[in-house]
């Protein structure tokens, strides 16, 4: 019962982390020469 919301939070955090990583990789590349 407690593992389901925990897994959901972990999945959401992983997805947010992937989005942050993609943004971090996409933004600095054009800015850096």
PDB file of N, CA, C and O in Angstrom:
ATOM      1  N   UNK A   1       0.848  -1.208   0.000  1.00  0.00           N
ATOM      2  CA  UNK A   1       0.000   0.000   0.000  1.00  0.00           C
ATOM      3  C   UNK A   1       0.887   1.264   0.000  1.00  0.00           C
ATOM      4  O   UNK A   1       0.600   2.245  -0.686  1.00  0.00           O
ATOM      5  N   UNK A   2       1.966   1.203   0.788  1.00  0.00           N
ATOM      6  CA  UNK A   2       2.841   2.384   0.873  1.00  0.00           C
ATOM      7  C   UNK A   2       3.808   2.430  -0.306  1.00  0.00           C
ATOM      8  O   UNK A   2       4.343   3.487  -0.642  1.00  0.00           O
ATOM      9  N   UNK A   3       4.029   1.269  -0.933  1.00  0.00           N
ATOM     10  CA  UNK A   3       5.020   1.225  -2.008  1.00  0.00           C
ATOM     11  C   UNK A   3       4.478   1.860  -3.287  1.00  0.00           C
ATOM     12  O   UNK A   3       5.253   2.348  -4.110  1.00  0.00           O
ATOM     13  N   UNK A   4       3.163   1.859  -3.461  1.00  0.00           N
ATOM     14  CA  UNK A   4       2.618   2.395  -4.732  1.00  0.00           C
ATOM     15  C   UNK A   4       2.869   3.894  -4.858  1.00  0.00           C
ATOM     16  O   UNK A   4       3.437   4.312  -5.866  1.00  0.00           O
ATOM     17  N   UNK A   5       2.475   4.730  -3.887  1.00  0.00           N
ATOM     18  CA  UNK A   5       2.761   6.168  -4.018  1.00  0.00           C
ATOM     19  C   UNK A   5       4.272   6.427  -4.062  1.00  0.00           C
ATOM     20  O   UNK A   5       4.726   7.350  -4.738  1.00  0.00           O
ATOM     21  N   UNK A   6       5.039   5.619  -3.347  1.00  0.00           N
ATOM     22  CA  UNK A   6       6.497   5.794  -3.370  1.00  0.00           C
ATOM     23  C   UNK A   6       7.034   5.549  -4.776  1.00  0.00           C
ATOM     24  O   UNK A   6       7.859   6.314  -5.275  1.00  0.00           O
ATOM     25  N   UNK A   7       6.557   4.471  -5.416  1.00  0.00           N
ATOM     26  CA  UNK A   7       7.006   4.173  -6.782  1.00  0.00           C
ATOM     27  C   UNK A   7       6.562   5.276  -7.733  1.00  0.00           C
ATOM     28  O   UNK A   7       7.312   5.669  -8.626  1.00  0.00           O
ATOM     29  N   UNK A   8       5.345   5.774  -7.544  1.00  0.00           N
ATOM     30  CA  UNK A   8       4.858   6.849  -8.412  1.00  0.00           C
ATOM     31  C   UNK A   8       5.746   8.081  -8.260  1.00  0.00           C
ATOM     32  O   UNK A   8       6.111   8.714  -9.251  1.00  0.00           O
ATOM     33  N   UNK A   9       6.090   8.418  -7.018  1.00  0.00           N
ATOM     34  CA  UNK A   9       6.949   9.594  -6.793  1.00  0.00           C
ATOM     35  C   UNK A   9       8.314   9.373  -7.430  1.00  0.00           C
ATOM     36  O   UNK A   9       8.884  10.287  -8.026  1.00  0.00           O
ATOM     37  N   UNK A  10       8.838   8.146  -7.301  1.00  0.00           N
ATOM     38  CA  UNK A  10      10.160   7.857  -7.892  1.00  0.00           C
ATOM     39  C   UNK A  10      10.099   7.992  -9.414  1.00  0.00           C
ATOM     40  O   UNK A  10      11.004   8.549 -10.036  1.00  0.00           O
ATOM     41  N   UNK A  11       9.010   7.468 -10.007  1.00  0.00           N
ATOM     42  CA  UNK A  11       8.885   7.541 -11.476  1.00  0.00           C
ATOM     43  C   UNK A  11       8.761   8.999 -11.919  1.00  0.00           C
ATOM     44  O   UNK A  11       9.393   9.419 -12.888  1.00  0.00           O
ATOM     45  N   UNK A  12       7.945   9.761 -11.201  1.00  0.00           N
ATOM     46  CA  UNK A  12       7.777  11.181 -11.568  1.00  0.00           C
ATOM     47  C   UNK A  12       9.108  11.911 -11.430  1.00  0.00           C
ATOM     48  O   UNK A  12       9.468  12.721 -12.285  1.00  0.00           O
ATOM     49  N   UNK A  13       9.838  11.626 -10.353  1.00  0.00           N
ATOM     50  CA  UNK A  13      11.124  12.316 -10.151  1.00  0.00           C
ATOM     51  C   UNK A  13      12.115  11.910 -11.235  1.00  0.00           C
ATOM     52  O   UNK A  13      12.884  12.743 -11.716  1.00  0.00           O
ATOM     53  N   UNK A  14      12.103  10.639 -11.621  1.00  0.00           N
ATOM     54  CA  UNK A  14      13.014  10.196 -12.684  1.00  0.00           C
ATOM     55  C   UNK A  14      12.668  10.893 -13.995  1.00  0.00           C
ATOM     56  O   UNK A  14      13.561  11.313 -14.732  1.00  0.00           O
ATOM     57  N   UNK A  15      11.359  11.018 -14.292  1.00  0.00           N
ATOM     58  CA  UNK A  15      10.953  11.687 -15.527  1.00  0.00           C
ATOM     59  C   UNK A  15      11.374  13.149 -15.482  1.00  0.00           C
ATOM     60  O   UNK A  15      11.868  13.684 -16.474  1.00  0.00           O
ATOM     61  N   UNK A  16      11.180  13.805 -14.325  1.00  0.00           N
ATOM     62  CA  UNK A  16      11.580  15.205 -14.202  1.00  0.00           C
ATOM     63  C   UNK A  16      13.097  15.319 -14.346  1.00  0.00           C
ATOM     64  O   UNK A  16      13.602  16.264 -14.952  1.00  0.00           O
ATOM     65  N   UNK A  17      13.811  14.357 -13.788  1.00  0.00           N
ATOM     66  CA  UNK A  17      15.269  14.368 -13.897  1.00  0.00           C
ATOM     67  C   UNK A  17      15.702  14.229 -15.349  1.00  0.00           C
ATOM     68  O   UNK A  17      16.632  14.903 -15.792  1.00  0.00           O
ATOM     69  N   UNK A  18      15.025  13.351 -16.095  1.00  0.00           N
ATOM     70  CA  UNK A  18      15.368  13.187 -17.512  1.00  0.00           C
ATOM     71  C   UNK A  18      15.111  14.481 -18.266  1.00  0.00           C
ATOM     72  O   UNK A  18      15.919  14.885 -19.102  1.00  0.00           O
ATOM     73  N   UNK A  19      13.975  15.143 -17.971  1.00  0.00           N
ATOM     74  CA  UNK A  19      13.669  16.413 -18.644  1.00  0.00           C
ATOM     75  C   UNK A  19      14.724  17.453 -18.286  1.00  0.00           C
ATOM     76  O   UNK A  19      15.189  18.196 -19.151  1.00  0.00           O
ATOM     77  N   UNK A  20      15.106  17.506 -16.996  1.00  0.00           N
ATOM     78  CA  UNK A  20      16.129  18.476 -16.588  1.00  0.00           C
ATOM     79  C   UNK A  20      17.449  18.180 -17.290  1.00  0.00           C
ATOM     80  O   UNK A  20      18.145  19.099 -17.722  1.00  0.00           O
ATOM     81  N   UNK A  21      17.797  16.889 -17.404  1.00  0.00           N
ATOM     82  CA  UNK A  21      19.051  16.529 -18.074  1.00  0.00           C
ATOM     83  C   UNK A  21      19.001  16.931 -19.544  1.00  0.00           C
ATOM     84  O   UNK A  21      19.976  17.450 -20.087  1.00  0.00           O
ATOM     85  N   UNK A  22      17.847  16.686 -20.190  1.00  0.00           N
ATOM     86  CA  UNK A  22      17.725  17.052 -21.611  1.00  0.00           C
ATOM     87  C   UNK A  22      17.844  18.572 -21.771  1.00  0.00           C
ATOM     88  O   UNK A  22      18.524  19.058 -22.675  1.00  0.00           O
ATOM     89  N   UNK A  23      17.170  19.317 -20.878  1.00  0.00           N
ATOM     90  CA  UNK A  23      17.249  20.780 -20.957  1.00  0.00           C
ATOM     91  C   UNK A  23      18.681  21.232 -20.693  1.00  0.00           C
ATOM     92  O   UNK A  23      19.197  22.105 -21.392  1.00  0.00           O
ATOM     93  N   UNK A  24      19.325  20.641 -19.687  1.00  0.00           N
ATOM     94  CA  UNK A  24      20.697  21.046 -19.352  1.00  0.00           C
ATOM     95  C   UNK A  24      21.647  20.721 -20.508  1.00  0.00           C
ATOM     96  O   UNK A  24      22.605  21.453 -20.756  1.00  0.00           O
ATOM     97  N   UNK A  25      21.372  19.612 -21.216  1.00  0.00           N
ATOM     98  CA  UNK A  25      22.246  19.263 -22.338  1.00  0.00           C
ATOM     99  C   UNK A  25      21.925  20.118 -23.560  1.00  0.00           C
ATOM    100  O   UNK A  25      22.813  20.432 -24.352  1.00  0.00           O
ATOM    101  N   UNK A  26      20.651  20.494 -23.713  1.00  0.00           N
ATOM    102  CA  UNK A  26      20.262  21.258 -24.909  1.00  0.00           C
ATOM    103  C   UNK A  26      20.652  22.723 -24.778  1.00  0.00           C
ATOM    104  O   UNK A  26      21.090  23.331 -25.755  1.00  0.00           O
ATOM    105  N   UNK A  27      20.502  23.299 -23.595  1.00  0.00           N
ATOM    106  CA  UNK A  27      20.707  24.755 -23.458  1.00  0.00           C
ATOM    107  C   UNK A  27      22.180  25.151 -23.568  1.00  0.00           C
ATOM    108  O   UNK A  27      22.504  26.036 -24.360  1.00  0.00           O
ATOM    109  N   UNK A  28      23.089  24.527 -22.799  1.00  0.00           N
ATOM    110  CA  UNK A  28      24.471  25.020 -22.814  1.00  0.00           C
ATOM    111  C   UNK A  28      25.189  24.747 -24.148  1.00  0.00           C
ATOM    112  O   UNK A  28      26.124  25.474 -24.485  1.00  0.00           O
ATOM    113  N   UNK A  29      24.782  23.727 -24.911  1.00  0.00           N
ATOM    114  CA  UNK A  29      25.505  23.405 -26.152  1.00  0.00           C
ATOM    115  C   UNK A  29      25.507  24.576 -27.132  1.00  0.00           C
ATOM    116  O   UNK A  29      26.573  24.932 -27.633  1.00  0.00           O
ATOM    117  N   UNK A  30      24.356  25.190 -27.428  1.00  0.00           N
ATOM    118  CA  UNK A  30      24.388  26.338 -28.345  1.00  0.00           C
ATOM    119  C   UNK A  30      25.102  27.539 -27.729  1.00  0.00           C
ATOM    120  O   UNK A  30      25.694  28.340 -28.452  1.00  0.00           O
ATOM    121  N   UNK A  31      25.055  27.674 -26.396  1.00  0.00           N
ATOM    122  CA  UNK A  31      25.693  28.833 -25.757  1.00  0.00           C
ATOM    123  C   UNK A  31      27.210  28.683 -25.773  1.00  0.00           C
ATOM    124  O   UNK A  31      27.927  29.677 -25.883  1.00  0.00           O
ATOM    125  N   UNK A  32      27.704  27.456 -25.664  1.00  0.00           N
ATOM    126  CA  UNK A  32      29.158  27.249 -25.644  1.00  0.00           C
ATOM    127  C   UNK A  32      29.692  27.193 -27.073  1.00  0.00           C
ATOM    128  O   UNK A  32      29.091  26.540 -27.926  1.00  0.00           O
ATOM    129  N   UNK A  33      30.795  27.857 -27.346  1.00  0.00           N
ATOM    130  CA  UNK A  33      31.355  27.895 -28.705  1.00  0.00           C
ATOM    131  C   UNK A  33      31.993  26.563 -29.102  1.00  0.00           C
ATOM    132  O   UNK A  33      32.507  26.432 -30.212  1.00  0.00           O
TER     133      UNK A  33
END
